[in-house]
Amino acid sequence: MIRVFIWLAGPLRNLYKTSPSAKGEEVDLHEGSTVAQLLDHYNVPHDKVHLIVVNRKKAGPATRLKDGDEIRAIPLAAGG
């Protein structure tokens, strides 16, 4: 098992397992898990994520995660 930290931005924060007001969450995953599997764990629609960052570097859904990684999922901003 590995433990990673996920930070969901904007409206995606409503998908946190603990509380929508959480600043992020630690989650345990199987060794070899990908960003896509992490997003699926949180029921994040992949088409709603504009940018994925792992340890401050742009990443993609197929990126394999390691113990201690910090993942940020950022939706496309909207406004007027």
DSSP file (Angstrom, degrees, kcal/mol; ACC not computed):
  #  RESIDUE AA STRUCTURE BP1 BP2  ACC     N-H-->O    O-->H-N    N-H-->O    O-->H-N    TCO  KAPPA ALPHA  PHI   PSI    X-CA   Y-CA   Z-CA
    1    1 A M              0   0    0      0, 0.0     2,-0.3     0, 0.0    29,-0.2   0.000 360.0 360.0 360.0 149.7    0.0    0.0    0.0
    2    2 A I  E     -A   29   0A   0     27,-2.8    27,-2.7    64,-0.1     2,-0.5  -0.914 360.0-141.3-124.3 156.3    1.0    3.6   -0.6
    3    3 A R  E     +A   28   0A   0     -2,-0.3    65,-3.3    25,-0.2     2,-0.3  -0.983  24.7 174.0-120.0 127.1   -0.3    6.8    1.0
    4    4 A V  E     -A   27   0A   0     23,-2.5    23,-2.6    -2,-0.5     2,-0.5  -0.825  27.4-126.3-126.0 165.8   -0.8    9.9   -1.1
    5    5 A F  E     -Ab  26  70A   0     64,-2.6    66,-3.2    -2,-0.3     2,-0.4  -0.964  23.1-163.1-115.0 126.9   -2.3   13.3   -0.4
    6    6 A I  E     -Ab  25  71A   0     19,-3.2    19,-2.4    -2,-0.5     2,-0.5  -0.914   7.1-168.5-114.1 139.0   -5.0   14.6   -2.8
    7    7 A W  E     - b   0  72A   0     64,-2.7    66,-2.2    -2,-0.4     2,-0.5  -0.980   7.0-163.2-124.6 115.1   -6.1   18.2   -3.1
    8    8 A L  E     - b   0  73A   0     -2,-0.5     2,-0.2    64,-0.2    66,-0.2  -0.874  13.6-146.7-101.5 128.3   -9.3   18.8   -5.1
    9    9 A A    >   -     0   0    0     64,-2.4     3,-1.7    -2,-0.5     4,-0.2  -0.572  50.0 -19.9 -96.2 156.2   -9.8   22.4   -6.2
   10   10 A G  G >  S-     0   0    0      1,-0.3     3,-1.8    -2,-0.2     4,-0.2  -0.142 129.2  -4.0  55.9-137.3  -13.0   24.4   -6.7
   11   11 A P  G >  S+     0   0    0      0, 0.0     3,-1.4     0, 0.0    -1,-0.3   0.678 122.2  75.0 -66.0 -16.3  -16.3   22.5   -7.1
   12   12 A L  G X  S+     0   0    0     -3,-1.7     3,-2.3     1,-0.3    -2,-0.2   0.740  76.5  79.0 -66.3 -20.7  -14.4   19.2   -7.0
   13   13 A R  G X  S+     0   0    0     -3,-1.8     3,-1.8     1,-0.3    -1,-0.3   0.750  76.1  73.3 -60.5 -22.6  -13.9   19.6   -3.2
   14   14 A N  G <  S+     0   0    0     -3,-1.4    -1,-0.3     1,-0.3    -2,-0.2   0.640  88.2  64.2 -64.3 -12.1  -17.5   18.4   -2.8
   15   15 A L  G <  S+     0   0    0     -3,-2.3    -1,-0.3    -4,-0.1    -2,-0.2   0.452  71.6 123.2 -93.2  -1.7  -16.2   15.0   -3.6
   16   16 A Y    <   -     0   0    0     -3,-1.8     5,-0.0     1,-0.1    -9,-0.0  -0.276  62.0-136.8 -57.8 146.5  -13.9   14.6   -0.5
   17   17 A K  S    S+     0   0    0      2,-0.1    -1,-0.1     1,-0.1    -3,-0.0   0.814  97.8  35.7 -74.6 -31.6  -14.7   11.6    1.6
   18   18 A T  S    S-     0   0    0      1,-0.3    -1,-0.1     2,-0.0     7,-0.0   0.945 128.4 -25.5 -90.4 -54.7  -14.4   13.5    4.9
   19   19 A S    >   -     0   0    0     -6,-0.1     3,-2.0     1,-0.1    -1,-0.3  -0.957  43.5-127.5-163.3 138.4  -15.8   17.0    4.4
   20   20 A P  T 3  S+     0   0    0      0, 0.0    -5,-0.1     0, 0.0    -1,-0.1   0.729 112.5  58.2 -61.4 -19.8  -16.2   19.5    1.5
   21   21 A S  T 3  S+     0   0    0     -7,-0.1    -7,-0.1    -5,-0.0    -8,-0.0   0.441  80.1 121.8 -89.7   1.1  -14.4   22.0    3.6
   22   22 A A    <   -     0   0    0     -3,-2.0     3,-0.1    -9,-0.2    -6,-0.1  -0.278  62.5-141.0 -62.3 148.9  -11.3   19.8    3.9
   23   23 A K  S    S-     0   0    0      1,-0.4     2,-0.3   -16,-0.1    -1,-0.1   0.499  75.3 -46.2 -86.0  -6.0   -8.0   21.3    2.6
   24   24 A G        -     0   0    0    -17,-0.1    -1,-0.4   -11,-0.1     2,-0.3  -0.851  60.1-119.9 155.2 172.6   -7.1   17.9    1.2
   25   25 A E  E     -A    6   0A   0    -19,-2.4   -19,-3.2    -2,-0.3     2,-0.4  -0.992   9.3-130.4-143.1 149.4   -7.0   14.3    2.2
   26   26 A E  E     -A    5   0A   0     -2,-0.3     2,-0.4   -21,-0.2   -21,-0.2  -0.804  31.5-175.6 -92.0 141.7   -4.6   11.4    2.7
   27   27 A V  E     -A    4   0A   0    -23,-2.6   -23,-2.5    -2,-0.4     2,-0.4  -0.999  22.1-133.1-141.0 141.5   -5.7    8.2    1.0
   28   28 A D  E     +A    3   0A   0     -2,-0.4     2,-0.3   -25,-0.2   -25,-0.2  -0.808  31.6 174.5 -94.0 132.4   -4.2    4.7    0.9
   29   29 A L  E     -A    2   0A   0    -27,-2.7   -27,-2.8    -2,-0.4     2,-0.2  -0.858  36.3 -89.8-130.7 164.8   -4.0    3.1   -2.5
   30   30 A H    >   -     0   0    0     -2,-0.3     3,-1.8   -29,-0.2   -27,-0.0  -0.495  55.5 -90.8 -72.4 146.1   -2.5   -0.1   -3.9
   31   31 A E  T 3  S+     0   0    0      1,-0.3    -1,-0.1    -2,-0.2    35,-0.1  -0.315 115.6  28.3 -52.5 134.8    1.1    0.0   -5.1
   32   32 A G  T 3  S+     0   0    0     33,-0.6    -1,-0.3     1,-0.2    34,-0.1   0.490  84.9 153.6  88.3   3.7    1.2    0.9   -8.8
   33   33 A S    <   -     0   0    0     -3,-1.8    32,-3.2    32,-0.1    -1,-0.2  -0.286  32.5-139.7 -65.1 152.8   -2.0    2.9   -8.7
   34   34 A T  B  >  -E   64   0B   0     30,-0.3     4,-1.9     1,-0.1    30,-0.2  -0.604  25.1-105.9-107.8 169.2   -2.4    5.7  -11.3
   35   35 A V  H  > S+     0   0    0     28,-1.7     4,-2.7    25,-0.3     5,-0.2   0.908 121.4  56.7 -58.7 -42.3   -3.9    9.2  -11.1
   36   36 A A  H  > S+     0   0    0     25,-2.7     4,-2.3     1,-0.2    -1,-0.2   0.900 106.3  48.9 -58.4 -42.0   -6.9    7.9  -13.0
   37   37 A Q  H  > S+     0   0    0     24,-0.3     4,-2.0     2,-0.2    -1,-0.2   0.874 110.2  51.4 -66.6 -36.5   -7.5    5.3  -10.3
   38   38 A L  H  X S+     0   0    0     -4,-1.9     4,-1.2     2,-0.2    -2,-0.2   0.934 110.4  48.3 -64.1 -45.7   -7.2    7.9   -7.6
   39   39 A L  H  <>S+     0   0    0     -4,-2.7     5,-2.7     1,-0.2     3,-0.4   0.896 110.2  52.3 -61.9 -39.6   -9.8   10.1   -9.4
   40   40 A D  H ><5S+     0   0    0     -4,-2.3     3,-1.5     1,-0.2    -1,-0.2   0.878 101.8  60.4 -62.9 -37.4  -12.1    7.2   -9.8
   41   41 A H  H 3<5S+     0   0    0     -4,-2.0    -1,-0.2     1,-0.3    -2,-0.2   0.844 111.9  39.4 -57.0 -34.3  -11.8    6.5   -6.0
   42   42 A Y  T 3<5S-     0   0    0     -4,-1.2    -1,-0.3    -3,-0.4    -2,-0.2   0.308 112.8-119.2 -98.0   6.8  -13.2   10.0   -5.5
   43   43 A N  T < 5 +     0   0    0     -3,-1.5    -3,-0.2     1,-0.2    -2,-0.1   0.846  53.0 166.6  56.5  36.0  -15.8    9.7   -8.3
   44   44 A V      < -     0   0    0     -5,-2.7     2,-0.4    -6,-0.1    -1,-0.2  -0.729  40.1-124.5 -82.2 120.9  -14.2   12.7  -10.1
   45   45 A P    >   -     0   0    0      0, 0.0     3,-2.1     0, 0.0     4,-0.4  -0.530  15.9-142.8 -65.1 121.8  -15.4   12.9  -13.7
   46   46 A H  G >  S+     0   0    0     -2,-0.4     3,-1.3     1,-0.3    -2,-0.0   0.822  97.8  60.4 -59.1 -32.3  -12.2   12.9  -15.7
   47   47 A D  G 3  S+     0   0    0      1,-0.2    -1,-0.3    28,-0.0    -3,-0.0   0.618  98.2  59.6 -72.9 -10.1  -13.6   15.4  -18.2
   48   48 A K  G <  S+     0   0    0     -3,-2.1     2,-0.7    27,-0.1    28,-0.6   0.551  86.4  88.4 -90.7  -9.5  -14.0   17.9  -15.4
   49   49 A V  E <   +C   75   0A   0     -3,-1.3     3,-0.1    -4,-0.4    -1,-0.0  -0.818  47.2 174.9 -96.5 116.6  -10.3   18.0  -14.5
   50   50 A H  E     +     0   0A   0     24,-1.9     2,-0.4    -2,-0.7    -1,-0.2   0.814  69.3  20.6 -86.6 -34.6   -8.4   20.5  -16.6
   51   51 A L  E     -C   74   0A   0     23,-2.3    23,-2.9     2,-0.0     2,-0.4  -0.998  58.7-164.6-143.1 133.8   -5.0   20.1  -14.9
   52   52 A I  E     -CD  73  59A   0      7,-0.5     7,-2.8    -2,-0.4     2,-0.4  -0.978  11.4-172.6-117.1 130.1   -3.4   17.3  -12.9
   53   53 A V  E     -CD  72  58A   0     19,-2.4    19,-2.8    -2,-0.4     2,-0.5  -0.988   6.7-171.4-126.0 128.0   -0.3   18.1  -10.9
   54   54 A V  E >  S-CD  71  57A   0      3,-2.9     3,-1.1    -2,-0.4    17,-0.2  -0.976  79.8 -16.9-119.3 118.2    1.8   15.5   -9.0
   55   55 A N  T 3  S-     0   0    0     15,-2.8    -1,-0.2    -2,-0.5    16,-0.1   0.904 128.9 -53.0  52.5  46.0    4.5   16.9   -6.8
   56   56 A R  T 3  S+     0   0    0     14,-0.3     2,-0.4     1,-0.2    -1,-0.2   0.645 118.3 107.5  67.7  19.0    4.3   20.3   -8.5
   57   57 A K  E <  S-D   54   0A   0     -3,-1.1    -3,-2.9     0, 0.0    -1,-0.2  -0.989  78.7-104.1-127.1 137.7    4.8   18.8  -12.0
   58   58 A K  E     +D   53   0A   0     -2,-0.4     2,-0.3    -5,-0.2    -5,-0.2  -0.301  49.6 175.2 -57.2 137.7    2.1   18.5  -14.7
   59   59 A A  E     -D   52   0A   0     -7,-2.8    -7,-0.5     4,-0.0    -1,-0.0  -0.828  21.1-131.7-138.7 174.0    1.0   14.9  -14.9
   60   60 A G    >   -     0   0    0     -2,-0.3     3,-1.6    -9,-0.1   -25,-0.3  -0.735  37.2 -93.0-124.8 175.2   -1.6   12.8  -16.8
   61   61 A P  T 3  S+     0   0    0      0, 0.0   -25,-2.7     0, 0.0   -24,-0.3   0.790 122.0  55.4 -60.1 -29.3   -4.2   10.2  -15.8
   62   62 A A  T 3  S+     0   0    0    -27,-0.2     2,-0.1   -28,-0.2    -3,-0.0   0.499  77.0 124.2 -84.6  -2.8   -1.7    7.3  -16.5
   63   63 A T    <   -     0   0    0     -3,-1.6   -28,-1.7     1,-0.1     2,-0.3  -0.387  61.7-130.2 -60.9 126.7    0.9    8.7  -14.1
   64   64 A R  B     -E   34   0B   0    -30,-0.2     2,-0.3    -2,-0.1   -30,-0.3  -0.604  21.7-134.4 -79.6 138.4    1.8    6.0  -11.6
   65   65 A L        -     0   0    0    -32,-3.2   -33,-0.6    -2,-0.3     2,-0.3  -0.657  15.5-159.3 -97.6 150.7    1.8    7.2   -8.0
   66   66 A K    >   -     0   0    0     -2,-0.3     3,-2.1   -35,-0.1   -64,-0.1  -0.848  39.0 -76.1-122.9 160.4    4.3    6.6   -5.3
   67   67 A D  T 3  S+     0   0    0     -2,-0.3   -63,-0.2     1,-0.3    -1,-0.0  -0.313 118.5  19.5 -55.6 131.2    4.1    6.7   -1.5
   68   68 A G  T 3  S+     0   0    0    -65,-3.3    -1,-0.3     1,-0.3   -64,-0.2   0.376  86.7 149.0  90.6  -4.0    4.1   10.3   -0.3
   69   69 A D    <   -     0   0    0     -3,-2.1   -64,-2.6   -66,-0.2     2,-0.5  -0.282  39.2-143.1 -63.2 148.8    3.0   11.9   -3.6
   70   70 A E  E     -b    5   0A   0    -66,-0.2   -15,-2.8     2,-0.0     2,-0.4  -0.976  18.8-167.7-114.0 122.1    0.9   15.1   -3.5
   71   71 A I  E     -bC   6  54A   0    -66,-3.2   -64,-2.7    -2,-0.5     2,-0.4  -0.919   7.6-167.8-116.5 133.2   -1.7   15.2   -6.2
   72   72 A R  E     -bC   7  53A   0    -19,-2.8   -19,-2.4    -2,-0.4     2,-0.5  -0.983   3.5-164.0-119.6 130.1   -3.8   18.3   -7.2
   73   73 A A  E     -bC   8  52A   0    -66,-2.2   -64,-2.4    -2,-0.4   -21,-0.2  -0.966  12.8-173.0-114.1 118.7   -6.8   18.0   -9.5
   74   74 A I  E     - C   0  51A   0    -23,-2.9   -23,-2.3    -2,-0.5   -24,-1.9  -0.948  10.7-147.5-121.2 122.3   -7.8   21.4  -10.9
   75   75 A P  E     - C   0  49A   0      0, 0.0     2,-0.3     0, 0.0   -26,-0.2  -0.357  37.8 -85.7 -80.1 165.9  -11.0   22.0  -12.9
   76   76 A L        -     0   0    0    -28,-0.6     2,-0.1    -2,-0.1     0, 0.0  -0.559  50.6-121.5 -68.6 130.8  -11.3   24.5  -15.7
   77   77 A A        -     0   0    0     -2,-0.3     2,-0.4    -3,-0.1    -1,-0.1  -0.471  28.8-166.9 -75.9 146.1  -12.2   27.9  -14.1
   78   78 A A        +     0   0    0     -2,-0.1     2,-0.3     2,-0.0    -1,-0.0  -0.958  20.8 133.4-130.4 151.4  -15.4   29.6  -15.2
   79   79 A G              0   0    0     -2,-0.4    -2,-0.0     1,-0.1     0, 0.0  -0.983 360.0 360.0-177.3-179.3  -16.5   33.1  -14.6
   80   80 A G              0   0    0     -2,-0.3    -1,-0.1     0, 0.0    -2,-0.0   0.391 360.0 360.0-148.7 360.0  -18.0   36.1  -16.1
